[in-house]
Amino acid sequence: MNRYELPRNEYNPLLALGAFGKVHGLIPQLSPQAAFVAASSEASLRLAVSSDVEFALLPMLLRRLRIEAPGVALTVLRADPEQMPALLASGDASLGIGPVCEAASTRYQTALRPIRPTVLRADSMPDPVCLNELCRRPHARVSFASSIDRDIDQALRGVGLQRKVLLSVSQFNVLPALLAQTDMLALVPDYVAQAMVAQGGVRSDPLPLPTPDFDLAMSWDEQTHNDPAGNWLRSRCRMFLGE
C-alpha cells in the first residue's frame, strides 16, 4: 500500500477512542472552536445589566462595540444582581454585569472596577455634605443593589445614625428631576454621579462615611466560558468598563 490505511474488521484504538468520545462527550470538547472575527461576525449576544450600568456605562460600551463589531446583534436585559445567575444558567443572557452579590454568585466572575458610593444633590449649598447633614436631610433611593444599601445603612448604625429614605424609585434617569428644587439627597455609584453631573442640574460629594468595599463585576456561566464570541465580549468589557 502507498499510504497508511486502517485495517478493516480488526480492533483499532483510534476508532475505539472515537466511539468513547462520542459516548462521553469528549470529542466536542477537544475540537477547536471557530475563531470569532468581530468585524465580520453576525453573532447574537445577550447581555444582562443592572440599572446603574444601563444608565451610566452601557451607552459608551455599545458605541465601542458597534465600531468593532457592526454586524453583531446585542440584546440587553435589565436585571437585578440577584436575578443574573438564573438568566445565565438558562441561556437568556451570555454575560451579566452588575454589583457583586454574594447571595447570587456564579462559577465565573471577575471584578471590573470598584463602586464608590457618592452623594448626589441638586441644591446650591457650597460646602460638601457632612455626615450629620447626610442623616438630617431626606433621601431618594434607586433600588439597584440591595446589598449596597444594606451595608451603607449598617455602617450608619455603627456610628449611631440612620438616614431617612422618603422616596424609592426603580430607575436612575428620573433622579435629577426628582431632586430638583428639593433638599433631597441620593446615594449613587460614582460612575452614575459622573454621568448625571455631566448632564447638568445636579452636583456630587464624596460619601462622608467609611464603607465596605463594593465592586462592579461581570459574571458568566459554563456554557459560554469557552465560547469565542463570549470571550470577545468579556475582553471588550474589561477594556472599556474596567478601571
C-alpha positions as CSV (number, residue, x, y, z in Angstrom):
1,M,0.0,0.0,0.0
2,N,1.2,3.5,-0.8
3,R,-0.5,5.1,2.1
4,Y,-1.5,4.1,5.6
5,E,-5.0,2.6,5.8
6,L,-6.8,1.5,8.9
7,P,-7.3,-2.3,8.8
8,R,-10.9,-3.5,8.5
9,N,-12.7,-5.8,10.9
10,E,-9.9,-5.5,13.4
11,Y,-9.7,-3.7,16.7
12,N,-8.3,-0.3,16.3
13,P,-7.5,2.0,19.2
14,L,-8.2,5.2,17.2
15,L,-11.7,4.0,16.3
16,A,-12.3,2.9,19.9
17,L,-11.3,6.4,21.1
18,G,-13.7,8.0,18.7
19,A,-16.6,5.8,19.9
20,F,-15.7,6.5,23.6
21,G,-15.5,10.2,22.9
22,K,-18.9,10.3,21.2
23,V,-20.5,8.5,24.2
24,H,-18.8,10.6,26.8
25,G,-18.9,13.9,25.1
26,L,-15.1,14.3,24.8
27,I,-14.8,14.9,21.0
28,P,-16.7,18.2,21.1
29,Q,-14.5,19.4,23.9
30,L,-11.4,18.6,22.0
31,S,-12.5,20.0,18.7
32,P,-11.2,23.6,18.1
33,Q,-14.0,26.2,18.0
34,A,-14.3,28.6,15.1
35,A,-12.4,31.8,15.6
36,F,-14.5,34.9,16.3
37,V,-13.9,37.8,13.9
38,A,-15.6,40.8,15.3
39,A,-15.6,42.9,12.1
40,S,-17.5,40.3,10.1
41,S,-19.4,38.4,12.7
42,E,-23.2,38.3,12.7
43,A,-23.4,36.6,16.1
44,S,-26.3,37.2,18.5
45,L,-25.3,38.0,22.2
46,R,-27.5,38.7,25.2
47,L,-26.3,41.0,27.9
48,A,-27.9,41.4,31.4
49,V,-27.0,44.6,33.2
50,S,-28.1,46.2,36.4
51,S,-29.9,49.6,36.2
52,D,-26.8,51.6,37.2
53,V,-24.8,50.0,34.4
54,E,-27.6,50.6,32.0
55,F,-27.8,54.3,32.8
56,A,-24.1,55.2,33.1
57,L,-21.9,52.7,31.3
58,L,-23.9,50.9,28.7
59,P,-24.2,53.8,26.1
60,M,-20.4,54.1,25.9
61,L,-19.9,50.3,25.7
62,L,-22.5,50.0,22.9
63,R,-20.8,52.7,20.9
64,R,-17.4,50.9,21.2
65,L,-18.9,47.5,20.3
66,R,-20.7,49.0,17.3
67,I,-17.4,50.2,15.9
68,E,-15.6,46.9,16.4
69,A,-18.5,44.5,15.5
70,P,-21.1,46.3,13.4
71,G,-22.9,43.1,12.5
72,V,-23.2,41.6,16.0
73,A,-26.8,41.7,17.3
74,L,-26.9,42.5,21.0
75,T,-29.9,42.1,23.2
76,V,-29.8,44.0,26.6
77,L,-31.8,42.9,29.6
78,R,-32.1,45.0,32.7
79,A,-31.8,42.7,35.8
80,D,-31.2,42.9,39.5
81,P,-27.9,41.3,40.6
82,E,-29.9,38.6,42.3
83,Q,-31.5,37.6,39.0
84,M,-28.4,37.2,36.9
85,P,-27.3,33.6,37.9
86,A,-30.7,32.3,36.7
87,L,-30.5,34.3,33.5
88,L,-27.0,33.0,32.8
89,A,-27.9,29.4,33.6
90,S,-30.9,29.4,31.4
91,G,-29.0,30.9,28.4
92,D,-31.2,34.0,28.5
93,A,-28.0,36.0,29.0
94,S,-24.5,35.4,27.7
95,L,-22.9,37.8,30.2
96,G,-24.1,39.7,33.3
97,I,-22.7,43.0,34.6
98,G,-23.7,44.4,37.9
99,P,-22.7,44.9,41.6
100,V,-21.2,41.8,43.2
101,C,-23.9,40.0,45.1
102,E,-22.6,37.3,47.4
103,A,-26.1,35.7,47.7
104,A,-26.2,35.2,43.9
105,S,-22.7,34.1,42.9
106,T,-21.8,32.3,39.6
107,R,-19.0,30.0,38.8
108,Y,-17.2,32.6,36.7
109,Q,-16.9,36.1,37.9
110,T,-14.3,38.9,37.7
111,A,-14.3,42.4,39.1
112,L,-14.3,45.3,36.6
113,R,-14.0,48.4,38.9
114,P,-14.7,49.5,42.4
115,I,-18.1,51.1,43.2
116,R,-17.7,54.3,45.3
117,P,-21.0,55.4,46.8
118,T,-21.4,59.1,46.1
119,V,-23.8,61.8,47.4
120,L,-25.9,63.4,44.7
121,R,-27.9,66.6,45.2
122,A,-29.5,69.5,43.3
123,D,-29.1,72.3,45.9
124,S,-26.6,75.1,45.7
125,M,-25.0,74.8,49.2
126,P,-21.3,75.5,48.8
127,D,-19.9,73.0,51.4
128,P,-19.8,69.3,50.9
129,V,-22.5,67.2,52.6
130,C,-21.2,66.2,56.1
131,L,-22.3,63.1,58.0
132,N,-24.9,64.9,60.1
133,E,-26.3,66.6,57.1
134,L,-26.4,63.3,55.3
135,C,-28.7,61.9,58.0
136,R,-30.7,65.1,58.6
137,R,-31.9,65.5,55.0
138,P,-34.4,63.2,53.3
139,H,-33.2,60.7,50.7
140,A,-34.4,59.4,47.4
141,R,-33.2,55.8,46.7
142,V,-32.9,53.9,43.5
143,S,-33.3,50.2,44.1
144,F,-30.4,48.7,42.1
145,A,-28.3,46.6,44.6
146,S,-29.9,45.8,48.0
147,S,-26.6,44.6,49.4
148,I,-25.0,48.0,49.0
149,D,-28.0,49.8,50.6
150,R,-27.9,47.3,53.5
151,D,-24.1,47.8,54.1
152,I,-24.4,51.6,54.0
153,D,-27.3,51.6,56.5
154,Q,-25.3,49.2,58.7
155,A,-22.3,51.5,58.6
156,L,-24.5,54.4,59.7
157,R,-26.0,52.3,62.5
158,G,-22.4,51.5,63.6
159,V,-21.9,55.2,64.4
160,G,-25.4,55.6,65.9
161,L,-27.0,57.3,62.9
162,Q,-29.6,56.4,60.2
163,R,-30.8,58.1,57.0
164,K,-34.4,58.9,56.1
165,V,-35.5,57.4,52.8
166,L,-38.7,59.1,51.8
167,L,-38.8,58.1,48.1
168,S,-37.8,54.9,46.3
169,V,-37.7,54.5,42.5
170,S,-36.5,51.8,40.1
171,Q,-34.6,53.8,37.6
172,F,-31.7,56.3,37.7
173,N,-32.9,58.5,34.9
174,V,-35.6,60.1,36.9
175,L,-33.3,61.2,39.8
176,P,-32.3,64.6,38.6
177,A,-35.9,65.7,38.1
178,L,-36.9,64.3,41.5
179,L,-34.0,66.1,43.3
180,A,-34.5,69.4,41.5
181,Q,-35.7,72.3,43.8
182,T,-35.7,70.0,46.9
183,D,-33.3,69.3,49.7
184,M,-33.3,65.5,49.0
185,L,-30.1,63.5,48.6
186,A,-29.4,60.3,46.8
187,L,-26.5,57.8,47.2
188,V,-25.4,56.5,43.8
189,P,-22.3,54.8,42.4
190,D,-19.5,57.2,41.4
191,Y,-19.9,56.5,37.7
192,V,-23.6,57.3,37.8
193,A,-22.9,60.6,39.6
194,Q,-20.3,61.5,37.0
195,A,-22.8,60.9,34.2
196,M,-25.6,62.9,35.9
197,V,-23.3,65.8,36.8
198,A,-22.2,65.9,33.1
199,Q,-25.8,66.3,32.1
200,G,-26.2,69.3,34.4
201,G,-28.6,70.2,37.2
202,V,-27.0,68.2,40.0
203,R,-23.7,68.1,41.8
204,S,-22.0,65.4,43.8
205,D,-19.9,65.0,47.0
206,P,-17.9,62.1,48.4
207,L,-19.8,59.9,50.9
208,P,-18.7,61.1,54.3
209,L,-18.6,57.6,55.8
210,P,-16.2,54.7,55.6
211,T,-18.0,51.7,54.0
212,P,-17.0,48.1,53.0
213,D,-15.5,47.7,49.5
214,F,-18.0,47.3,46.7
215,D,-17.2,46.0,43.2
216,L,-18.8,46.1,39.8
217,A,-18.3,42.6,38.2
218,M,-19.1,40.6,35.2
219,S,-20.4,37.1,35.5
220,W,-20.9,34.2,33.1
221,D,-21.8,30.5,33.1
222,E,-20.1,27.3,32.0
223,Q,-21.9,27.2,28.6
224,T,-20.2,30.4,27.4
225,H,-16.9,30.0,29.2
226,N,-15.1,28.7,26.1
227,D,-17.3,30.4,23.5
228,P,-15.2,32.6,21.2
229,A,-17.9,35.3,20.9
230,G,-18.3,35.3,24.7
231,N,-14.6,35.6,25.2
232,W,-14.5,38.6,22.9
233,L,-17.4,40.3,24.7
234,R,-15.7,39.8,28.1
235,S,-12.4,41.2,26.8
236,R,-14.2,44.3,25.5
237,C,-16.0,44.8,28.8
238,R,-12.7,44.6,30.6
239,M,-11.2,47.1,28.3
240,F,-14.0,49.7,28.2
241,L,-15.6,49.3,31.7
242,G,-12.5,48.3,33.7
243,E,-10.6,50.7,35.9
